[in-house]
Amino acid sequence: MAEPAPRLVDLLADLLALQAPSGAFPSQVETPAEAVADESCFVTAQVALLLAALGRSEAAIHAHARALDFLETCEDASLPGAFRFYPQGGRGPRLIDGLPPDADDSALAWMALVGGRRREAREGLVRLAGLLPRLACGPLRRGDPPFARAPLLRTWFHESDPGPVDLTVNLNVLAALAVCGAGRSGCSLSALMPRLAGRISAAVSQHAPSRSAMRVLSPYYAHPAELAIAALRARACGVPGLDGLAASLAPVDARDRAARRPHDRPLYCNAHGRPLWRAPALQLARLLADRATTPFDLSLSPARFSGGFHDCDAQIRPC
């Protein structure tokens, strides 16, 4: 006889028990020598997004606030609004020091901070409007896939090497723009969003979602379920033009859901495919969200604005 499924309250307690003293939700990096403990903005932001909708108990509220506190420490001191994979200054478990801020961590952090009412949506929109032009695709570079063209964005806020184009990263940027209200702002970002969504959808349509295809489509992600999750989340946030992409990737997410979000599934990696990161805490949060009535509550990510968007229009133009 099969054992009864754990109660949601017990799974939530298990999730909260994984939170580190820093407020981060940890992951592990699989290196040739050993598994290395890691505390990142990337994992913590995604758990925080889900945790906000998973429980209103005192323990859950406190854990959510601590996660947002950790995210605040990942903001780059010299580039306001841009977030790093790790807190600046060498604090906490990590695989490597000195990583620059990047589009993915910035997008996920803004989603979590606005959704958690720690930052205002308008501030996020203005910050992202000033940052994203730094990542705009120019001419194809050596190693680029054919789809790596404007309006797609590169990854790192690093002038000499902004890195490759990653479509999961671009989906997360779209979701962050939607959460910050770009679609309703009337600024130039409103026109950018459907163009960016269209380019992503066209690129994915040329490849079957497989782990080998991820090396081309999404080099920083280790499994096609991550691309599917990002596409479904972006559509849920209100990004226009993603219905077809989300529908095509929904079976990939459904398989991961049916497998009960395996805790040992690789989630992300370096651009060359190694090493691999695994995050049991994030997978457990996703399992909880799958079983909850409303796994992604858009009311937790209100687009609140005061005043106009002249600052936004002054800082960005569509590619």
C-alpha positions as a LaTeX table, in Angstrom:
\begin{tabular}{lrrr}
\hline
Residue & $x$ (\AA) & $y$ (\AA) & $z$ (\AA) \\
\hline
Met1 & 0.00 & 0.00 & 0.00 \\
Ala2 & 1.41 & 3.39 & $-0.99$ \\
Glu3 & 2.24 & 5.82 & 1.79 \\
Pro4 & 0.01 & 8.91 & 1.96 \\
Ala5 & 1.44 & 12.04 & 0.39 \\
Pro6 & 2.96 & 14.47 & 2.91 \\
Arg7 & 0.67 & 17.25 & 4.02 \\
Leu8 & 1.33 & 20.72 & 2.62 \\
Val9 & 2.05 & 22.04 & 6.11 \\
Asp10 & 4.74 & 19.39 & 6.58 \\
Leu11 & 6.31 & 20.11 & 3.19 \\
Leu12 & 6.34 & 23.82 & 4.00 \\
Ala13 & 8.06 & 23.08 & 7.31 \\
Asp14 & 10.66 & 21.02 & 5.42 \\
Leu15 & 11.25 & 23.91 & 3.03 \\
Leu16 & 11.68 & 26.48 & 5.79 \\
Ala17 & 14.12 & 24.16 & 7.56 \\
Leu18 & 16.42 & 24.37 & 4.53 \\
Gln19 & 16.80 & 28.16 & 4.76 \\
Ala20 & 20.34 & 29.19 & 5.67 \\
Pro21 & 21.16 & 31.62 & 8.50 \\
Ser22 & 21.90 & 34.23 & 5.81 \\
Gly23 & 18.30 & 34.03 & 4.60 \\
Ala24 & 19.32 & 32.29 & 1.37 \\
Phe25 & 17.86 & 29.03 & 0.15 \\
Pro26 & 20.94 & 26.97 & $-0.68$ \\
Ser27 & 22.00 & 24.85 & $-3.60$ \\
Gln28 & 24.88 & 22.48 & $-4.26$ \\
Val29 & 27.43 & 22.62 & $-7.07$ \\
Glu30 & 28.64 & 19.33 & $-8.49$ \\
Thr31 & 32.37 & 19.68 & $-9.17$ \\
Pro32 & 34.76 & 16.87 & $-10.22$ \\
Ala33 & 36.14 & 16.76 & $-6.68$ \\
Glu34 & 33.11 & 17.26 & $-4.45$ \\
Ala35 & 29.74 & 18.91 & $-3.93$ \\
Val36 & 30.20 & 22.56 & $-2.95$ \\
Ala37 & 27.64 & 24.47 & $-0.87$ \\
Asp38 & 26.28 & 27.55 & $-2.62$ \\
Glu39 & 23.98 & 30.42 & $-1.62$ \\
Ser40 & 22.78 & 32.48 & $-4.57$ \\
Cys41 & 20.43 & 35.26 & $-5.53$ \\
Phe42 & 19.17 & 33.04 & $-8.35$ \\
Val43 & 17.77 & 30.22 & $-6.20$ \\
Thr44 & 16.65 & 32.42 & $-3.31$ \\
Ala45 & 14.69 & 34.79 & $-5.58$ \\
Gln46 & 12.79 & 31.93 & $-7.18$ \\
Val47 & 11.94 & 30.36 & $-3.81$ \\
Ala48 & 10.86 & 33.78 & $-2.53$ \\
Leu49 & 8.52 & 34.20 & $-5.51$ \\
Leu50 & 6.82 & 30.92 & $-4.65$ \\
Leu51 & 7.00 & 31.29 & $-0.88$ \\
Ala52 & 4.94 & 34.47 & $-0.99$ \\
Ala53 & 1.97 & 32.45 & $-2.22$ \\
Leu54 & 2.53 & 29.27 & $-0.22$ \\
Gly55 & 1.61 & 30.27 & 3.28 \\
Arg56 & 0.64 & 33.15 & 5.51 \\
Ser57 & 1.86 & 31.56 & 8.72 \\
Glu58 & 4.15 & 33.59 & 10.92 \\
Ala59 & 7.04 & 31.24 & 10.09 \\
Ala60 & 6.47 & 31.56 & 6.33 \\
Ile61 & 6.20 & 35.35 & 6.49 \\
His62 & 9.42 & 35.55 & 8.50 \\
Ala63 & 11.25 & 33.22 & 6.11 \\
His64 & 10.04 & 35.26 & 3.13 \\
Ala65 & 11.29 & 38.49 & 4.70 \\
Arg66 & 14.69 & 36.91 & 5.43 \\
Ala67 & 14.94 & 35.74 & 1.81 \\
Leu68 & 14.25 & 39.28 & 0.60 \\
Asp69 & 16.90 & 40.58 & 3.01 \\
Phe70 & 19.40 & 38.24 & 1.37 \\
Leu71 & 18.42 & 39.43 & $-2.10$ \\
Glu72 & 19.08 & 43.03 & $-1.06$ \\
Thr73 & 22.70 & 42.09 & $-0.27$ \\
Cys74 & 23.16 & 40.89 & $-3.86$ \\
Glu75 & 22.59 & 44.32 & $-5.42$ \\
Asp76 & 25.72 & 45.69 & $-7.04$ \\
Ala77 & 27.15 & 48.65 & $-5.14$ \\
Ser78 & 28.43 & 50.40 & $-8.27$ \\
Leu79 & 25.51 & 49.61 & $-10.60$ \\
Pro80 & 22.26 & 50.27 & $-8.73$ \\
Gly81 & 19.42 & 48.03 & $-9.79$ \\
Ala82 & 21.73 & 45.28 & $-11.07$ \\
Phe83 & 22.06 & 42.13 & $-8.98$ \\
Arg84 & 24.82 & 39.57 & $-8.69$ \\
Phe85 & 24.66 & 35.80 & $-8.39$ \\
Tyr86 & 26.30 & 36.13 & $-4.95$ \\
Pro87 & 26.32 & 38.89 & $-2.34$ \\
Gln88 & 29.06 & 41.39 & $-3.04$ \\
Gly89 & 32.09 & 41.28 & $-0.76$ \\
Gly90 & 32.86 & 37.57 & $-0.58$ \\
Arg91 & 30.33 & 36.64 & 2.09 \\
Gly92 & 28.73 & 33.21 & 2.31 \\
Pro93 & 29.18 & 29.83 & 0.59 \\
Arg94 & 29.97 & 30.12 & $-3.12$ \\
Leu95 & 31.78 & 28.38 & $-5.91$ \\
Ile96 & 33.67 & 31.40 & $-7.22$ \\
Asp97 & 34.32 & 35.04 & $-6.35$ \\
Gly98 & 34.20 & 38.08 & $-8.59$ \\
Leu99 & 31.19 & 37.36 & $-10.79$ \\
Pro100 & 29.74 & 40.60 & $-12.25$ \\
Pro101 & 26.04 & 41.45 & $-12.02$ \\
Asp102 & 23.87 & 39.87 & $-14.68$ \\
Ala103 & 20.49 & 40.10 & $-16.36$ \\
Asp104 & 19.09 & 36.87 & $-14.91$ \\
Asp105 & 19.73 & 37.60 & $-11.25$ \\
Ser106 & 18.60 & 41.20 & $-11.76$ \\
Ala107 & 15.31 & 40.10 & $-13.33$ \\
Leu108 & 14.55 & 37.45 & $-10.71$ \\
Ala109 & 15.52 & 39.75 & $-7.83$ \\
Trp110 & 13.27 & 42.54 & $-9.08$ \\
Met111 & 10.37 & 40.12 & $-9.49$ \\
Ala112 & 10.78 & 38.87 & $-5.93$ \\
Leu113 & 11.38 & 42.30 & $-4.37$ \\
Val114 & 8.42 & 43.93 & $-6.13$ \\
Gly115 & 6.24 & 40.90 & $-5.48$ \\
Gly116 & 7.27 & 41.00 & $-1.82$ \\
Arg117 & 6.49 & 44.72 & $-1.64$ \\
Arg118 & 10.08 & 45.43 & $-0.68$ \\
Arg119 & 10.63 & 47.66 & $-3.75$ \\
Glu120 & 8.26 & 49.72 & $-5.87$ \\
Ala121 & 7.41 & 48.55 & $-9.38$ \\
Arg122 & 8.15 & 51.97 & $-10.84$ \\
Glu123 & 11.66 & 51.92 & $-9.37$ \\
Gly124 & 12.27 & 48.52 & $-10.95$ \\
Leu125 & 11.06 & 49.72 & $-14.32$ \\
Val126 & 13.30 & 52.78 & $-14.29$ \\
Arg127 & 16.31 & 50.76 & $-13.15$ \\
Leu128 & 15.80 & 48.07 & $-15.79$ \\
Ala129 & 15.24 & 50.69 & $-18.47$ \\
Gly130 & 18.65 & 52.13 & $-17.68$ \\
Leu131 & 20.40 & 48.77 & $-17.50$ \\
Leu132 & 19.06 & 46.73 & $-20.41$ \\
Pro133 & 20.59 & 48.77 & $-23.26$ \\
Arg134 & 24.01 & 47.62 & $-22.02$ \\
Leu135 & 23.06 & 44.07 & $-23.00$ \\
Ala136 & 21.55 & 44.71 & $-26.44$ \\
Cys137 & 22.75 & 42.34 & $-29.14$ \\
Gly138 & 24.94 & 43.87 & $-31.81$ \\
Pro139 & 26.57 & 41.98 & $-34.69$ \\
Leu140 & 26.89 & 38.21 & $-34.35$ \\
Arg141 & 29.97 & 37.13 & $-32.43$ \\
Arg142 & 32.02 & 33.98 & $-32.78$ \\
Gly143 & 30.06 & 31.09 & $-31.30$ \\
Asp144 & 26.69 & 32.85 & $-31.47$ \\
Pro145 & 23.69 & 30.88 & $-32.78$ \\
Pro146 & 21.94 & 32.48 & $-35.78$ \\
Phe147 & 19.07 & 33.77 & $-33.63$ \\
Ala148 & 21.35 & 35.93 & $-31.44$ \\
Arg149 & 20.16 & 39.26 & $-32.82$ \\
Ala150 & 18.35 & 42.32 & $-31.54$ \\
Pro151 & 16.14 & 42.69 & $-29.62$ \\
Leu152 & 17.53 & 39.71 & $-27.67$ \\
Leu153 & 19.79 & 40.54 & $-24.72$ \\
Arg154 & 23.12 & 39.16 & $-23.61$ \\
Thr155 & 23.76 & 38.13 & $-20.03$ \\
Trp156 & 26.52 & 39.90 & $-18.08$ \\
Phe157 & 26.89 & 43.56 & $-17.16$ \\
His158 & 30.52 & 43.35 & $-18.21$ \\
Glu159 & 31.61 & 45.63 & $-21.03$ \\
Ser160 & 34.44 & 43.48 & $-22.38$ \\
Asp161 & 32.46 & 40.22 & $-22.31$ \\
Pro162 & 28.67 & 40.42 & $-21.93$ \\
Gly163 & 28.44 & 36.68 & $-22.57$ \\
Pro164 & 26.09 & 34.68 & $-24.76$ \\
Val165 & 22.38 & 35.07 & $-25.42$ \\
Asp166 & 20.33 & 32.80 & $-23.16$ \\
Leu167 & 16.62 & 32.54 & $-23.97$ \\
Thr168 & 15.62 & 31.55 & $-20.42$ \\
Val169 & 17.37 & 34.68 & $-19.17$ \\
Asn170 & 15.49 & 36.73 & $-21.76$ \\
Leu171 & 12.19 & 35.20 & $-20.62$ \\
Asn172 & 13.00 & 36.15 & $-17.04$ \\
Val173 & 13.74 & 39.71 & $-18.14$ \\
Leu174 & 10.37 & 39.83 & $-19.88$ \\
Ala175 & 8.65 & 38.56 & $-16.74$ \\
Ala176 & 10.39 & 41.19 & $-14.62$ \\
Leu177 & 9.34 & 43.94 & $-17.02$ \\
Ala178 & 5.75 & 42.72 & $-16.83$ \\
Val179 & 5.81 & 42.58 & $-13.02$ \\
Cys180 & 7.17 & 46.13 & $-12.99$ \\
Gly181 & 4.34 & 47.27 & $-15.26$ \\
Ala182 & 6.18 & 47.86 & $-18.53$ \\
Gly183 & 3.27 & 46.52 & $-20.57$ \\
Arg184 & 0.99 & 49.22 & $-19.20$ \\
Ser185 & 3.50 & 52.02 & $-18.83$ \\
Gly186 & 3.24 & 53.58 & $-22.27$ \\
Cys187 & 7.04 & 53.85 & $-22.45$ \\
Ser188 & 9.33 & 52.35 & $-25.07$ \\
Leu189 & 9.58 & 49.08 & $-23.16$ \\
Ser190 & 5.94 & 48.41 & $-24.05$ \\
Ala191 & 6.90 & 48.06 & $-27.70$ \\
Leu192 & 10.03 & 46.08 & $-26.89$ \\
Met193 & 8.22 & 43.32 & $-25.02$ \\
Pro194 & 6.22 & 41.71 & $-27.87$ \\
Arg195 & 9.23 & 41.95 & $-30.20$ \\
Leu196 & 11.41 & 40.21 & $-27.66$ \\
Ala197 & 8.75 & 37.56 & $-27.01$ \\
Gly198 & 8.42 & 36.96 & $-30.75$ \\
Arg199 & 12.15 & 36.48 & $-31.25$ \\
Ile200 & 12.34 & 34.03 & $-28.33$ \\
Ser201 & 9.35 & 32.05 & $-29.61$ \\
Ala202 & 10.81 & 31.85 & $-33.12$ \\
Ala203 & 14.17 & 30.62 & $-31.84$ \\
Val204 & 12.67 & 27.90 & $-29.62$ \\
Ser205 & 10.37 & 26.70 & $-32.41$ \\
Gln206 & 13.43 & 25.63 & $-34.42$ \\
His207 & 14.66 & 23.19 & $-31.76$ \\
Ala208 & 13.00 & 20.30 & $-29.96$ \\
Pro209 & 13.31 & 20.94 & $-26.21$ \\
Ser210 & 16.13 & 18.60 & $-25.18$ \\
Arg211 & 19.16 & 18.84 & $-22.94$ \\
Ser212 & 21.44 & 19.03 & $-25.97$ \\
Ala213 & 19.34 & 21.84 & $-27.47$ \\
Met214 & 19.70 & 23.78 & $-24.22$ \\
Arg215 & 23.40 & 24.29 & $-24.97$ \\
Val216 & 22.26 & 26.47 & $-27.90$ \\
Leu217 & 19.01 & 27.92 & $-26.61$ \\
Ser218 & 19.87 & 28.45 & $-22.97$ \\
Pro219 & 23.53 & 27.76 & $-22.16$ \\
Tyr220 & 23.26 & 28.71 & $-18.48$ \\
Tyr221 & 20.43 & 26.25 & $-17.81$ \\
Ala222 & 20.92 & 22.51 & $-17.54$ \\
His223 & 17.45 & 21.13 & $-18.23$ \\
Pro224 & 14.63 & 22.02 & $-20.65$ \\
Ala225 & 12.15 & 22.12 & $-17.76$ \\
Glu226 & 13.80 & 25.38 & $-16.68$ \\
Leu227 & 13.02 & 26.94 & $-20.06$ \\
Ala228 & 9.44 & 25.72 & $-19.76$ \\
Ile229 & 9.04 & 27.05 & $-16.22$ \\
Ala230 & 10.37 & 30.46 & $-17.28$ \\
Ala231 & 8.02 & 30.62 & $-20.27$ \\
Leu232 & 4.96 & 29.67 & $-18.20$ \\
Arg233 & 5.92 & 32.13 & $-15.45$ \\
Ala234 & 6.41 & 34.97 & $-17.94$ \\
Arg235 & 3.01 & 34.31 & $-19.51$ \\
Ala236 & 1.43 & 34.17 & $-16.04$ \\
Cys237 & 2.99 & 37.57 & $-15.32$ \\
Gly238 & 1.19 & 39.01 & $-18.33$ \\
Val239 & 3.90 & 39.05 & $-21.01$ \\
Pro240 & 2.15 & 39.29 & $-24.40$ \\
Gly241 & 2.92 & 37.01 & $-27.32$ \\
Leu242 & 3.94 & 33.88 & $-25.38$ \\
Asp243 & 0.81 & 31.74 & $-25.68$ \\
Gly244 & 2.22 & 29.54 & $-28.44$ \\
Leu245 & 5.59 & 29.12 & $-26.76$ \\
Ala246 & 4.01 & 28.33 & $-23.40$ \\
Ala247 & 1.71 & 25.75 & $-24.99$ \\
Ser248 & 4.59 & 24.04 & $-26.77$ \\
Leu249 & 6.66 & 23.83 & $-23.59$ \\
Ala250 & 3.83 & 22.94 & $-21.18$ \\
Pro251 & 4.37 & 19.17 & $-21.68$ \\
Val252 & 8.00 & 19.58 & $-20.59$ \\
Asp253 & 6.88 & 21.22 & $-17.37$ \\
Ala254 & 4.14 & 18.60 & $-16.94$ \\
Arg255 & 6.71 & 15.80 & $-17.04$ \\
Asp256 & 8.78 & 17.51 & $-14.37$ \\
Arg257 & 5.64 & 18.03 & $-12.30$ \\
Ala258 & 4.62 & 14.37 & $-12.72$ \\
Ala259 & 8.07 & 13.33 & $-11.50$ \\
Arg260 & 7.38 & 15.40 & $-8.34$ \\
Arg261 & 10.09 & 17.96 & $-9.12$ \\
Pro262 & 13.09 & 15.66 & $-8.52$ \\
His263 & 15.37 & 17.24 & $-5.93$ \\
Asp264 & 18.49 & 15.93 & $-7.65$ \\
Arg265 & 17.63 & 17.24 & $-11.12$ \\
Pro266 & 20.27 & 19.65 & $-12.43$ \\
Leu267 & 18.92 & 23.17 & $-12.77$ \\
Tyr268 & 21.66 & 25.37 & $-14.14$ \\
Cys269 & 25.30 & 25.38 & $-15.18$ \\
Asn270 & 28.09 & 27.45 & $-16.65$ \\
Ala271 & 27.87 & 28.38 & $-20.32$ \\
His272 & 29.96 & 25.36 & $-21.33$ \\
Gly273 & 27.64 & 22.97 & $-19.48$ \\
Arg274 & 29.66 & 22.29 & $-16.33$ \\
Pro275 & 29.62 & 22.32 & $-13.37$ \\
Leu276 & 26.00 & 21.55 & $-12.51$ \\
Trp277 & 23.94 & 23.21 & $-9.78$ \\
Arg278 & 21.15 & 21.38 & $-7.95$ \\
Ala279 & 18.72 & 23.06 & $-5.56$ \\
Pro280 & 16.48 & 20.73 & $-3.53$ \\
Ala281 & 14.96 & 23.77 & $-1.80$ \\
Leu282 & 13.78 & 25.28 & $-5.08$ \\
Gln283 & 12.40 & 21.97 & $-6.29$ \\
Leu284 & 10.58 & 21.50 & $-2.99$ \\
Ala285 & 9.09 & 24.99 & $-3.30$ \\
Arg286 & 7.91 & 24.09 & $-6.81$ \\
Leu287 & 6.38 & 20.85 & $-5.54$ \\
Leu288 & 4.52 & 22.83 & $-2.90$ \\
Ala289 & 3.32 & 25.32 & $-5.53$ \\
Asp290 & 2.12 & 22.44 & $-7.75$ \\
Arg291 & $-0.04$ & 21.17 & $-4.91$ \\
Ala292 & $-1.31$ & 24.56 & $-3.80$ \\
Thr293 & $-4.58$ & 25.97 & $-5.11$ \\
Thr294 & $-2.96$ & 29.11 & $-6.56$ \\
Pro295 & 0.71 & 28.33 & $-7.26$ \\
Phe296 & 1.53 & 31.73 & $-8.73$ \\
Asp297 & $-0.62$ & 34.55 & $-7.42$ \\
Leu298 & $-0.22$ & 37.61 & $-9.60$ \\
Ser299 & $-1.81$ & 39.72 & $-6.89$ \\
Leu300 & 1.47 & 39.29 & $-5.01$ \\
Ser301 & 3.24 & 41.20 & $-7.77$ \\
Pro302 & 1.24 & 44.41 & $-8.17$ \\
Ala303 & 2.34 & 46.97 & $-10.70$ \\
Arg304 & 2.05 & 50.16 & $-8.64$ \\
Phe305 & 3.01 & 53.42 & $-10.21$ \\
Ser306 & 3.20 & 56.99 & $-9.12$ \\
Gly307 & 3.65 & 59.60 & $-11.77$ \\
Gly308 & 4.61 & 59.08 & $-15.38$ \\
Phe309 & 7.35 & 57.17 & $-17.13$ \\
His310 & 9.42 & 59.95 & $-18.62$ \\
Asp311 & 12.54 & 58.59 & $-16.92$ \\
Cys312 & 11.95 & 55.24 & $-18.57$ \\
Asp313 & 11.53 & 56.75 & $-22.02$ \\
Ala314 & 14.65 & 58.81 & $-21.57$ \\
Gln315 & 16.81 & 55.76 & $-20.83$ \\
Ile316 & 15.83 & 53.05 & $-23.32$ \\
Arg317 & 14.86 & 52.70 & $-26.93$ \\
Pro318 & 13.80 & 49.48 & $-28.66$ \\
Cys319 & 16.72 & 47.67 & $-30.30$ \\
\hline
\end{tabular}
